Amino acid sequence: MTTNQDRAKRCQRAIETYEDDDLATNLIDILCDAMHWCDQNGHDFHFLLATACRHYINELDGEQTDERRMP
């Protein structure tokens, strides 16, 4: 089973290898490029982002106790 820690590590690897900028800038570039990819391939980036947000909240369930946790 993939844990949230595994997911974060997987993302870290992608961010580190994306460009030669700092990690936050790399993440911004990934997100921006994903928007362009969606445009080129007929996907709605904001719909996919909202879906990812729902997945994120569901993955937090049971692991977070802060304000991001859904009841």
ZITATA-V666422 format. One record per residue. N is the residue number from 0. PSI is psi in radians with two decimals (* if undefined). Layout:
BEGIN
n->[N N]
psi->[PSI PSI]
END
This chain:
BEGIN
n->[0 1 2 3 4 5 6 7 8 9 10 11 12 13 14 15 16 17 18 19 20 21 22 23 24 25 26 27 28 29 30 31 32 33 34 35 36 37 38 39 40 41 42 43 44 45 46 47 48 49 50 51 52 53 54 55 56 57 58 59 60 61 62 63 64 65 66 67 68 69 70]
psi->[2.35 2.20 2.92 -0.56 -0.72 -0.76 -0.75 -0.71 -0.71 -0.76 -0.73 -0.78 -0.75 -0.76 -0.74 -0.60 -0.03 -0.89 -3.05 0.22 -3.11 2.84 -0.69 -0.72 -0.70 -0.75 -0.75 -0.76 -0.71 -0.83 -0.75 -0.79 -0.59 -0.63 -0.79 -0.72 -0.77 -0.78 -0.77 -0.39 0.22 0.53 2.64 1.80 -0.78 -0.59 -0.78 -0.65 -0.75 -0.68 -0.75 -0.68 -0.71 -0.73 -0.76 -0.84 -0.75 -0.64 -0.47 -0.48 2.18 -0.24 -0.40 2.57 0.16 -2.97 -0.26 -0.28 2.30 2.56 *]
END
